[in-house]
Amino acid sequence: MNKAMDALHAALARLPVERFRNPAPVVPVLRLFGPIGAIGGLGRRGLTLARLAPAIERAFSLRNAKAVALSINCPGGSAVQSALIARRIRALADEKKLPVYAFAEDVAASGGYWLACAADEIYADAASIVGSIGVIGGGFGFAGLISRLGVRRRLYTAGERKSLLDPFLPEKPEDVARLRAVLDDVHVQFQAWVRARRGDRLKGLDDEMFSGEFWTGRQALEHGLIDGIDDLRAQMRRRFGENVKLRVVGIERPSWLRLLRGAGPAPAEWMDDLVDAIETRALWARYGL
């Protein structure tokens, strides 16, 4: 019995007690990759608050967390989802008293930059694409096509503005003006968010910075859109030490959805997926990617 106790004491003595007394600092890394908004059948892809909320909660709840890092590679998308996600990040940052740092990879533009502004500081690679503080809306017009095909559009509405910008009817100037007014209002909200988050760090002229233009990371630094040229690991090690632990927090897919996807998409989803893929490709292509 004494030998067993001696062995136990010896084993305990060899344990790195200091590690338990002073655990390594942790920085959860929340990955924000891809376009913003529900895309694909069942909205199974794209960044939305509904999909990200559990991951955001986990990121701000990890033990020994000293900060939360946002790893962003996003060409934009839904303004509403951008605002919802960014507000949730800020709410938890304030509640948990944790600083937030954003790191742009290939691109943090439009809605992607909206998300980056949820951070207290923003960093990017010198060649990252940053900015595009603007709002875009569009569609297709098929009025001439269906006319040549001999197809007649039959549309009935209650409310004279219900068929605003119907793609199968000729475009009306008043409809375009109405859409522009909506886009302008969202643009004002975007600008207000950037000003509130970046404050006097902004150095460029409003007409230039809020024109929808985008820049490389080096140019964005000159405009005060970011705080430095750096990468996530290097910056976190400088701030929290060489032994900082970076914990990637991702989106978990529901088990039922994994089972459905294991059988492949239903035929009815193929066309939706194709359109989604084209639109997603167009978002990335806007920035030469």
N, C-alpha and C positions, 0 to 999 in steps of 0.2 A: 504493500500500500504506500509506504514511504517513497519507494522508488518511482511509483506512478505519479505521486504528488511532486516529486523533484523534477520529473520529466515535464510535467505540466508547467511548473514555474519557469523552467528553462525555456520552454517554447514561448511562454508569454513574454519573457524577457527579450526574446529575439524579435518580437513584433515591433514594427515601426510606430511606436506610440505617438511620436511627434506628428505623424500623418493624420492621426485621429484628432489630435488637439488642434492642429492647424491644417484643415483640409485644403486641397488645391482650389483656387478660385475657378468658378464655372461661368462660361458665357454661352447661353443658348443661342443657336443660329437658326433663325426662321427663314426658310427659303421661299422667296416670292418669284417664281419662275413662270413665264408664259403670259398670254394675254389675260386681261381682266374682264370678268363677266362669264355668265353660264354659256358654255358652248358644247356642242355634241349632243347626241340623244340623251335624255334624262339629265342634261346639264352636268354630265360626269367629268367635264374638263373645264379649265379656266379658273381664275382666281375670283372667288366670291366670299363674302363674309360667312355664309352658311358653311362652306367647305373649310375655311381657314380658322373659324372661331375656336375649335378644340385645340388646334396647334398653337394658336396665339396664347390661349390660356395655359397650356403646358409650358410654353417658353418662359412665361412670367412666374411660373410656380416651381421651377427647379430649385433644389436646395443649393445653397452656397453661390447662387447666381449673383454676379457683380454688375452685370449689364445684359442687354439683349442686342444681338446683332442681326440686322436685316440683310440678307444676301439677295440682291435684286437683279433680275435679268428679264425685263418686262417692257414691251413696246407700247403698252397702253390698252385702252378698251373702255369699259363702262365707267362714266364719271360717278355714277351713284355708288357702284361697288368700290371704286377707289376711295371715295369719301367715307363709306362705312368701315372699310378695313382700316384706313388711317386713323379714324376716330377711336376705334376699338384699341388699337395699339397705344394711342396716347392716353386713353382712359386707364389702361392697366399700368402703363409706365408711371403715371401720377399716383395711382393707388399703391403700387409696390415700391415706389421711390427708387426706380431703377433707370439709369440712363440708357438711351437707345442710340445705336450707331448704324448707319446705312452704308452699304458697299455696293456700288454699281459694277456689274460685270460688262457684258457686251453693250447693254442698253438699259437706261432708266429714263424713259422719255414719255411724255404725255401722262397717262395715268400711272406709269411706272415712276415718274418723277413726283407725282402726287403722293405715292406711297413713300418715297424716299424722304419727303418733307415731314413725315411722321417722326423721323429721327431727330435727335438733338444735334448730331453732326453727320455730314454726308461725305463719303470718300468715293473715289473712282480711279480707274486706270487712266493713264494719259490718253489712251485711244478709245475709251468708252464713249458712247453716245448719250448725251444728257440734255434735258430741256424739253423742247416742244410743248411749251405752255400755251396750249390752244385747244380748240374744240372743233371736231369735224363731224359732219353728217352728210349722208348721200344715199344714193340708190340707183335704180335703173329706170329707163323709160321705154315701154314697149308699145306705145300707142301706134307708131308707124308700122311696126312689125305685124300686129294683129290685124291692122287694116289691110295690109298686103295679103295676109292669109285668109281674108274674108271672114274674120272672127269679129263678132259684136260683143262689146262689154255690156253686161246687164248688172247694174249696181243700184241698190235701193237703200236709202239712209233716212234716219230721223235725226235732223240736225244738219244744217247747211254746210258746216265745216267738218263733218264726220269723215269725208273722203279726202282729207288733206293729202296732197301729193300722191294720189293713187297712181301707181306706175303704169297702169293701162289706159290712163286718160291724159290728154295734153296738159302740160305744165301751166299753172296759172301764176301770174306775178304775185298776187296776194298770198298764195300759199307759200311761195318762196320767202316772202317778207316775214310771214309768221314763223317759218322754220328758223330764219336768221335771228329773229328776236329771241327764240328759245336758246339757240346756240350762244348768242351774246350774253344771256343771263348766266348760263353755266360757266362761260369764260370769266365773267366777273367773280363768280364764286371761287374758281380755280386761282385767279390772281390774288384774291383776299387770303386764301389759305397759304400761298407761297409767301406773301408779305408777312403774315402773322408768324410763320415758322422761321423765316430767314432774317426778318427784321433788317437792321442796318448792315448786315453782311452783304446784301445785294449792292452791286456796284454799277450795273449797266443801266441804260436808259429804259424806261418802261416800254416805249414804242418798239424797242428792239427785243427786250427779254420776253415780253408777253405777245410777241407776234406769231408764235408757233414755230419759230426758228429753233434749231437744235445745234449743239456744239460737241466737240471732243471734250474729254475730261480736262485737258489742259486749258482749253478756251473757257470751259464752264467755271474753272477756278478763278480766272481773271474777272468773270462776271459776278462772282460771289454766289454762284448756284451750288457749289460744293465747298468743303472745308480743306480738302487736301487730296494729293495723289498718293494712294496707298492701297494695300490689299488687306483683307480681313484678318488673316492670321498674324501678319506682321504688326498691324496696329494693336490688336488685342494683346499680343505678347509684350509690346512696349508699355501698354497701360497696366496690365495685371500680372506681368511676370512671365518668365520662360515656362513655368509649369501650369499655365492656365489651360483648362480643359474646354475645348469647343464642342458643344453637344448639338448636333443637327436635329432640328425638330421639323418633321415633315407632315404632310397631309395623309391621314389614314383613310384608305378606301373601305367602305362597308363590306362585310363578308358576302352579303347577298349580291352586291354589285360585282365582286371578283368572280363569283360563280357564274353570273350571267355573262360576263366578258370572256370567261373561259370557253364558253360555247360559241364565241364569235358574235358579231353584231347581226341583228335580225335584218333581213333584206330591206325592210321598210326604212332602216336607219342609214343605209348606204348613201342615199342621195344627200341626206342631212349632213352626214360626215364629210362628204365630198365638198359641199358648199362651205362647211365650217373650215375645212382644211384650206380652201382657196382664200377665204377671208383672213384666216390666221396668217397664211403666207404673205398676204398683202400688207398686214400690219408690220411684219418684220422687214419686208422689202422696202417699206417707206424709209428705212434708215440704212439701206444698202446691205442688209444682212439676209 
